[in-house]
Amino acid sequence: FHRILSERLRSTSEKADNSELEKGLAGKLSTISLEDLVQTLYTANKTGILTIENQEDKGKLFIKNGLIIHAMTKNLKGEQAFFRLMTWIDASFRFVPGEVNVERTVTMNVHGLLLEAMKRIDDMRQIKSL
């Protein structure tokens, strides 16, 4: 699993166009997964706020030098908010570069967050298939 994640990270970083990231970035998670987007921002060492909106909720990831330092949804914050956001598929996103000055609520590194999120998503799929 680590090898696959590393290959995805390398592939994503090769595709990232830093000049576009400097202006900001917007799109749909149906076009690029949140996992790939987080990896791209991490690889590009970006600082800013990634806002994700679906029909029912809104969440934000506060990113400093590529690291997620704070995550929030309507009802959650920290790692739990990040894990909730990772389940959103049909949502829009917008990354706005700029300084981030918030209290740190996420202590896990990006790779740890993504691995744990993928594990939780796989567990949910297995439960739903029972």
Phi and psi in degrees as a GROMACS rama.xvg file:
@    title "Ramachandran Plot"
@    xaxis  label "Phi"
@    yaxis  label "Psi"
@TYPE xy
-62.5264  -39.2652  HIS-2
-63.482  -44.1862  ARG-3
-63.7504  -43.4686  ILE-4
-62.6775  -40.2587  LEU-5
-64.751  -40.6025  SER-6
-64.4815  -40.4602  GLU-7
-64.0318  -41.8091  ARG-8
-61.7571  -45.0365  LEU-9
-63.3639  -44.6424  ARG-10
-63.1003  -43.8458  SER-11
-64.4953  -41.7468  THR-12
-67.0392  -31.7071  SER-13
-68.4151  -30.2765  GLU-14
-83.2577  -19.8412  LYS-15
-66.6093  131.584  ALA-16
-106.754  105.227  ASP-17
-59.8478  -33.1255  ASN-18
-63.9875  -36.1361  SER-19
-69.0733  -38.3139  GLU-20
-67.1247  -28.2884  LEU-21
-65.5573  -32.4951  GLU-22
-82.0487  -22.3277  LYS-23
116.984  170.179  GLY-24
-150.396  135.466  LEU-25
-141.909  152.49  ALA-26
173.4  -161.181  GLY-27
-118.077  142.809  LYS-28
-70.3168  -11.7685  LEU-29
-74.01  -17.8778  SER-30
-93.0387  -42.5184  THR-31
-136.037  131.931  ILE-32
-70.8624  155.878  SER-33
-62.3289  -34.0521  LEU-34
-58.5613  -49.2582  GLU-35
-66.6134  -36.8613  ASP-36
-65.157  -45.11  LEU-37
-62.1694  -42.6559  VAL-38
-62.8539  -39.7978  GLN-39
-64.0543  -46.3867  THR-40
-64.9324  -35.9855  LEU-41
-65.7993  -48.8113  TYR-42
-63.2667  -37.3026  THR-43
-81.7069  -1.93524  ALA-44
59.1991  41.4769  ASN-45
-84.3943  155.387  LYS-46
-126.656  130.107  THR-47
163.164  -166.346  GLY-48
-119.25  127.254  ILE-49
-103.603  113.869  LEU-50
-101.97  131.236  THR-51
-122.886  129.686  ILE-52
-128.326  129.451  GLU-53
-116.33  -174.135  ASN-54
-64.4499  -30.8871  GLN-55
-105.014  -20.5247  GLU-56
-149.376  169.873  ASP-57
-138.463  140.386  LYS-58
-137.392  161.875  GLY-59
-137.922  141.689  LYS-60
-115.19  126.248  LEU-61
-100.694  118.207  PHE-62
-117.68  130.185  ILE-63
-128.444  118.156  LYS-64
52.1753  40.924  ASN-65
86.0857  -12.7676  GLY-66
-96.6672  138.353  LEU-67
-81.2383  117.385  ILE-68
-105.635  -20.1933  ILE-69
-153.065  141.716  HIS-70
-138  144.577  ALA-71
-151.527  147.207  MET-72
-126.253  -171.43  THR-73
-57.474  -39.7471  LYS-74
-117.076  -6.3092  ASN-75
-129.239  160.275  LEU-76
-146.168  165.76  LYS-77
74.4105  -151.955  GLY-78
-57.7562  -37.5133  GLU-79
-62.4998  -37.9942  GLN-80
-65.3005  -42.7954  ALA-81
-59.3767  -46.3186  PHE-82
-62.583  -36.8188  PHE-83
-64.3317  -46.8068  ARG-84
-60.2125  -35.1059  LEU-85
-65.8133  -15.8905  MET-86
-87.5751  -10.0517  THR-87
-78.8956  126.884  TRP-88
-112.444  -44.3826  ILE-89
-99.2693  76.6528  ASP-90
-143.19  161.683  ALA-91
-105.545  158.06  SER-92
-139.31  157.939  PHE-93
-148.764  124.917  ARG-94
-105.047  125.19  PHE-95
-117.596  114.364  VAL-96
-69.5492  148.808  PRO-97
157.455  169.993  GLY-98
-63.8143  147.42  GLU-99
-125.01  118.027  VAL-100
-127.144  82.6846  ASN-101
-133.207  161.997  VAL-102
-67.3272  136.588  GLU-103
-75.9155  120.462  ARG-104
-117.184  -8.38691  THR-105
-111.296  119.475  VAL-106
-106.177  -18.5312  THR-107
-72.9534  150.279  MET-108
-77.8229  168.39  ASN-109
-59.8241  -44.4818  VAL-110
-63.5117  -41.6596  HIS-111
-63.2637  -42.5023  GLY-112
-60.372  -47.1284  LEU-113
-66.1589  -41.2436  LEU-114
-62.8873  -45.4965  LEU-115
-65.1035  -40.7457  GLU-116
-62.2165  -44.7642  ALA-117
-63.5573  -38.7501  MET-118
-62.4817  -45.9491  LYS-119
-64.2666  -40.69  ARG-120
-64.2862  -43.0862  ILE-121
-62.316  -41.4066  ASP-122
-61.5656  -42.3819  ASP-123
-63.2894  -40.8396  MET-124
-63.7077  -40.404  ARG-125
-65.057  -40.6925  GLN-126
-64.9736  -41.5204  ILE-127
-66.0636  -28.1536  LYS-128
-82.4937  -6.68851  SER-129
